[in-house]
Amino acid sequence: APDKEFARVQVNVWCDTRLAASDLGKLVELTLRAGEGLQTQVITGRTSTFDETTDYRGTMQDFIFFT
């Protein structure tokens, strides 16, 4: 049995503008990578999304966390 547990998580952020969503997505990635006690592996690059109902721009990215 592995000595660490892991979880795969997708993080989505939404903002009024594409630039704001991109900046927030980058901040989320940097923050997760810096977390002590949490080994973070980036699975995908940040991907832009759009929600027609709310007119919000989004960014999504997948991570694996090892604890």
N, CA, C and O atoms as a GROMACS GRO file, in nm:
protein
  268
    1ALA      N    1   0.085  -0.119   0.000
    1ALA     CA    2   0.000   0.000   0.000
    1ALA      C    3   0.089   0.124   0.000
    1ALA      O    4   0.191   0.127   0.068
    2PRO      N    5   0.051   0.226  -0.075
    2PRO     CA    6   0.130   0.350  -0.077
    2PRO      C    7   0.129   0.418   0.060
    2PRO      O    8   0.033   0.407   0.136
    3ASP      N    9   0.238   0.488   0.089
    3ASP     CA   10   0.246   0.556   0.218
    3ASP      C   11   0.183   0.694   0.215
    3ASP      O   12   0.178   0.762   0.318
    4LYS      N   13   0.134   0.738   0.100
    4LYS     CA   14   0.068   0.868   0.089
    4LYS      C   15  -0.068   0.851   0.025
    4LYS      O   16  -0.090   0.760  -0.056
    5GLU      N   17  -0.160   0.938   0.062
    5GLU     CA   18  -0.291   0.941   0.000
    5GLU      C   19  -0.293   1.057  -0.099
    5GLU      O   20  -0.219   1.154  -0.084
    6PHE      N   21  -0.380   1.047  -0.200
    6PHE     CA   22  -0.388   1.155  -0.296
    6PHE      C   23  -0.532   1.179  -0.338
    6PHE      O   24  -0.619   1.093  -0.324
    7ALA      N   25  -0.554   1.298  -0.389
    7ALA     CA   26  -0.685   1.335  -0.443
    7ALA      C   27  -0.662   1.418  -0.569
    7ALA      O   28  -0.574   1.503  -0.574
    8ARG      N   29  -0.743   1.391  -0.670
    8ARG     CA   30  -0.740   1.472  -0.793
    8ARG      C   31  -0.854   1.572  -0.783
    8ARG      O   32  -0.968   1.537  -0.756
    9VAL      N   33  -0.820   1.700  -0.805
    9VAL     CA   34  -0.915   1.809  -0.786
    9VAL      C   35  -0.909   1.904  -0.904
    9VAL      O   36  -0.801   1.935  -0.955
   10GLN      N   37  -1.026   1.948  -0.949
   10GLN     CA   38  -1.030   2.053  -1.051
   10GLN      C   39  -1.072   2.182  -0.983
   10GLN      O   40  -1.173   2.186  -0.912
   11VAL      N   41  -0.995   2.289  -1.005
   11VAL     CA   42  -1.026   2.419  -0.948
   11VAL      C   43  -1.076   2.509  -1.060
   11VAL      O   44  -1.011   2.524  -1.164
   12ASN      N   45  -1.193   2.569  -1.038
   12ASN     CA   46  -1.254   2.662  -1.133
   12ASN      C   47  -1.267   2.798  -1.068
   12ASN      O   48  -1.310   2.808  -0.952
   13VAL      N   49  -1.232   2.904  -1.140
   13VAL     CA   50  -1.251   3.040  -1.092
   13VAL      C   51  -1.330   3.117  -1.197
   13VAL      O   52  -1.321   3.088  -1.316
   14TRP      N   53  -1.407   3.215  -1.152
   14TRP     CA   54  -1.491   3.294  -1.242
   14TRP      C   55  -1.476   3.442  -1.211
   14TRP      O   56  -1.470   3.480  -1.094
   15CYS      N   57  -1.469   3.524  -1.315
   15CYS     CA   58  -1.454   3.668  -1.300
   15CYS      C   59  -1.528   3.740  -1.413
   15CYS      O   60  -1.578   3.678  -1.506
   16ASP      N   61  -1.534   3.871  -1.401
   16ASP     CA   62  -1.602   3.952  -1.503
   16ASP      C   63  -1.522   3.962  -1.632
   16ASP      O   64  -1.580   3.978  -1.739
   17THR      N   65  -1.389   3.951  -1.624
   17THR     CA   66  -1.306   3.966  -1.743
   17THR      C   67  -1.212   3.846  -1.758
   17THR      O   68  -1.181   3.778  -1.661
   18ARG      N   69  -1.169   3.822  -1.881
   18ARG     CA   70  -1.076   3.713  -1.910
   18ARG      C   71  -0.944   3.734  -1.835
   18ARG      O   72  -0.888   3.639  -1.779
   19LEU      N   73  -0.894   3.858  -1.835
   19LEU     CA   74  -0.767   3.887  -1.768
   19LEU      C   75  -0.776   3.860  -1.618
   19LEU      O   76  -0.684   3.802  -1.559
   20ALA      N   77  -0.885   3.901  -1.556
   20ALA     CA   78  -0.902   3.879  -1.412
   20ALA      C   79  -0.909   3.730  -1.381
   20ALA      O   80  -0.852   3.685  -1.282
   21ALA      N   81  -0.980   3.652  -1.464
   21ALA     CA   82  -0.990   3.507  -1.443
   21ALA      C   83  -0.853   3.441  -1.459
   21ALA      O   84  -0.816   3.352  -1.382
   22SER      N   85  -0.778   3.485  -1.559
   22SER     CA   86  -0.644   3.431  -1.582
   22SER      C   87  -0.552   3.462  -1.464
   22SER      O   88  -0.479   3.375  -1.417
   23ASP      N   89  -0.555   3.586  -1.418
   23ASP     CA   90  -0.471   3.626  -1.305
   23ASP      C   91  -0.507   3.549  -1.179
   23ASP      O   92  -0.419   3.506  -1.104
   24LEU      N   93  -0.637   3.531  -1.154
   24LEU     CA   94  -0.681   3.458  -1.035
   24LEU      C   95  -0.642   3.310  -1.044
   24LEU      O   96  -0.600   3.251  -0.945
   25GLY      N   97  -0.657   3.252  -1.162
   25GLY     CA   98  -0.617   3.112  -1.182
   25GLY      C   99  -0.469   3.092  -1.155
   25GLY      O  100  -0.429   2.993  -1.094
   26LYS      N  101  -0.388   3.186  -1.202
   26LYS     CA  102  -0.243   3.178  -1.178
   26LYS      C  103  -0.212   3.190  -1.028
   26LYS      O  104  -0.126   3.118  -0.977
   27LEU      N  105  -0.282   3.280  -0.960
   27LEU     CA  106  -0.262   3.297  -0.815
   27LEU      C  107  -0.300   3.169  -0.739
   27LEU      O  108  -0.232   3.131  -0.645
   28VAL      N  109  -0.409   3.105  -0.781
   28VAL     CA  110  -0.450   2.979  -0.718
   28VAL      C  111  -0.340   2.875  -0.734
   28VAL      O  112  -0.304   2.807  -0.638
   29GLU      N  113  -0.286   2.860  -0.856
   29GLU     CA  114  -0.180   2.762  -0.879
   29GLU      C  115  -0.058   2.791  -0.792
   29GLU      O  116  -0.004   2.700  -0.729
   30LEU      N  117  -0.014   2.916  -0.789
   30LEU     CA  118   0.104   2.952  -0.709
   30LEU      C  119   0.080   2.925  -0.560
   30LEU      O  120   0.170   2.878  -0.491
   31THR      N  121  -0.041   2.956  -0.513
   31THR     CA  122  -0.073   2.934  -0.372
   31THR      C  123  -0.075   2.786  -0.337
   31THR      O  124  -0.023   2.746  -0.233
   32LEU      N  125  -0.134   2.704  -0.423
   32LEU     CA  126  -0.138   2.560  -0.397
   32LEU      C  127   0.001   2.498  -0.401
   32LEU      O  128   0.030   2.408  -0.322
   33ARG      N  129   0.085   2.545  -0.490
   33ARG     CA  130   0.222   2.492  -0.497
   33ARG      C  131   0.304   2.529  -0.374
   33ARG      O  132   0.395   2.456  -0.336
   34ALA      N  133   0.272   2.641  -0.312
   34ALA     CA  134   0.349   2.690  -0.197
   34ALA      C  135   0.301   2.632  -0.064
   34ALA      O  136   0.368   2.648   0.038
   35GLY      N  137   0.186   2.563  -0.064
   35GLY     CA  138   0.130   2.511   0.060
   35GLY      C  139   0.220   2.409   0.126
   35GLY      O  140   0.261   2.311   0.064
   36GLU      N  141   0.253   2.431   0.253
   36GLU     CA  142   0.337   2.338   0.327
   36GLU      C  143   0.254   2.217   0.371
   36GLU      O  144   0.137   2.231   0.408
   37GLY      N  145   0.314   2.101   0.366
   37GLY     CA  146   0.245   1.980   0.406
   37GLY      C  147   0.156   1.922   0.298
   37GLY      O  148   0.093   1.818   0.317
   38LEU      N  149   0.150   1.990   0.185
   38LEU     CA  150   0.068   1.943   0.074
   38LEU      C  151   0.154   1.940  -0.051
   38LEU      O  152   0.198   2.045  -0.100
   39GLN      N  153   0.179   1.823  -0.102
   39GLN     CA  154   0.258   1.809  -0.224
   39GLN      C  155   0.162   1.818  -0.341
   39GLN      O  156   0.074   1.733  -0.357
   40THR      N  157   0.179   1.921  -0.423
   40THR     CA  158   0.088   1.949  -0.533
   40THR      C  159   0.152   1.916  -0.666
   40THR      O  160   0.266   1.957  -0.693
   41GLN      N  161   0.080   1.843  -0.749
   41GLN     CA  162   0.125   1.814  -0.885
   41GLN      C  163   0.022   1.873  -0.981
   41GLN      O  164  -0.097   1.845  -0.970
   42VAL      N  165   0.069   1.954  -1.075
   42VAL     CA  166  -0.019   2.013  -1.174
   42VAL      C  167  -0.042   1.911  -1.285
   42VAL      O  168   0.054   1.858  -1.342
   43ILE      N  169  -0.168   1.882  -1.316
   43ILE     CA  170  -0.203   1.783  -1.417
   43ILE      C  171  -0.229   1.848  -1.552
   43ILE      O  172  -0.189   1.795  -1.655
   44THR      N  173  -0.295   1.962  -1.552
   44THR     CA  174  -0.327   2.032  -1.676
   44THR      C  175  -0.289   2.179  -1.666
   44THR      O  176  -0.276   2.233  -1.557
   45GLY      N  177  -0.271   2.241  -1.780
   45GLY     CA  178  -0.253   2.385  -1.782
   45GLY      C  179  -0.387   2.453  -1.757
   45GLY      O  180  -0.492   2.389  -1.760
   46ARG      N  181  -0.383   2.583  -1.731
   46ARG     CA  182  -0.506   2.657  -1.711
   46ARG      C  183  -0.581   2.667  -1.844
   46ARG      O  184  -0.522   2.699  -1.948
   47THR      N  185  -0.710   2.639  -1.841
   47THR     CA  186  -0.795   2.641  -1.959
   47THR      C  187  -0.904   2.746  -1.942
   47THR      O  188  -0.971   2.750  -1.839
   48SER      N  189  -0.922   2.830  -2.042
   48SER     CA  190  -1.024   2.934  -2.038
   48SER      C  191  -1.162   2.876  -2.064
   48SER      O  192  -1.178   2.785  -2.145
   49THR      N  193  -1.261   2.929  -1.993
   49THR     CA  194  -1.400   2.889  -2.012
   49THR      C  195  -1.489   3.013  -2.013
   49THR      O  196  -1.445   3.122  -1.977
   50PHE      N  197  -1.613   2.995  -2.056
   50PHE     CA  198  -1.708   3.106  -2.061
   50PHE      C  199  -1.846   3.053  -2.026
   50PHE      O  200  -1.887   2.947  -2.074
   51ASP      N  201  -1.918   3.126  -1.941
   51ASP     CA  202  -2.053   3.088  -1.904
   51ASP      C  203  -2.151   3.188  -1.966
   51ASP      O  204  -2.156   3.305  -1.927
   52GLU      N  205  -2.228   3.141  -2.063
   52GLU     CA  206  -2.320   3.230  -2.135
   52GLU      C  207  -2.431   3.284  -2.046
   52GLU      O  208  -2.477   3.396  -2.067
   53THR      N  209  -2.473   3.207  -1.947
   53THR     CA  210  -2.582   3.250  -1.860
   53THR      C  211  -2.544   3.369  -1.774
   53THR      O  212  -2.622   3.464  -1.760
   54THR      N  213  -2.424   3.366  -1.718
   54THR     CA  214  -2.380   3.473  -1.628
   54THR      C  215  -2.292   3.576  -1.698
   54THR      O  216  -2.268   3.684  -1.644
   55ASP      N  217  -2.244   3.542  -1.818
   55ASP     CA  218  -2.149   3.626  -1.894
   55ASP      C  219  -2.014   3.637  -1.822
   55ASP      O  220  -1.941   3.734  -1.841
   56TYR      N  221  -1.981   3.536  -1.739
   56TYR     CA  222  -1.854   3.534  -1.668
   56TYR      C  223  -1.750   3.457  -1.748
   56TYR      O  224  -1.782   3.362  -1.820
   57ARG      N  225  -1.626   3.499  -1.732
   57ARG     CA  226  -1.512   3.427  -1.790
   57ARG      C  227  -1.450   3.344  -1.680
   57ARG      O  228  -1.442   3.386  -1.565
   58GLY      N  229  -1.405   3.226  -1.715
   58GLY     CA  230  -1.350   3.136  -1.615
   58GLY      C  231  -1.218   3.075  -1.657
   58GLY      O  232  -1.178   3.082  -1.773
   59THR      N  233  -1.153   3.016  -1.560
   59THR     CA  234  -1.031   2.939  -1.581
   59THR      C  235  -1.043   2.813  -1.497
   59THR      O  236  -1.086   2.817  -1.382
   60MET      N  237  -1.005   2.698  -1.556
   60MET     CA  238  -1.006   2.574  -1.480
   60MET      C  239  -0.872   2.504  -1.496
   60MET      O  240  -0.804   2.516  -1.598
   61GLN      N  241  -0.836   2.429  -1.390
   61GLN     CA  242  -0.708   2.359  -1.390
   61GLN      C  243  -0.719   2.239  -1.296
   61GLN      O  244  -0.783   2.246  -1.192
   62ASP      N  245  -0.654   2.127  -1.336
   62ASP     CA  246  -0.657   2.005  -1.256
   62ASP      C  247  -0.525   1.987  -1.181
   62ASP      O  248  -0.417   2.015  -1.232
   63PHE      N  249  -0.539   1.938  -1.056
   63PHE     CA  250  -0.425   1.915  -0.968
   63PHE      C  251  -0.439   1.779  -0.903
   63PHE      O  252  -0.550   1.726  -0.891
   64ILE      N  253  -0.326   1.721  -0.860
   64ILE     CA  254  -0.327   1.607  -0.768
   64ILE      C  255  -0.256   1.654  -0.642
   64ILE      O  256  -0.149   1.715  -0.648
   65PHE      N  257  -0.318   1.623  -0.528
   65PHE     CA  258  -0.260   1.657  -0.398
   65PHE      C  259  -0.221   1.528  -0.327
   65PHE      O  260  -0.301   1.435  -0.317
   66PHE      N  261  -0.098   1.524  -0.279
   66PHE     CA  262  -0.048   1.411  -0.201
   66PHE      C  263  -0.032   1.457  -0.056
   66PHE      O  264   0.022   1.565  -0.030
   67THR      N  265  -0.080   1.375   0.037
   67THR     CA  266  -0.063   1.408   0.178
   67THR      C  267  -0.002   1.289   0.251
   67THR      O  268   0.020   1.296   0.372
   0.00000   0.00000   0.00000
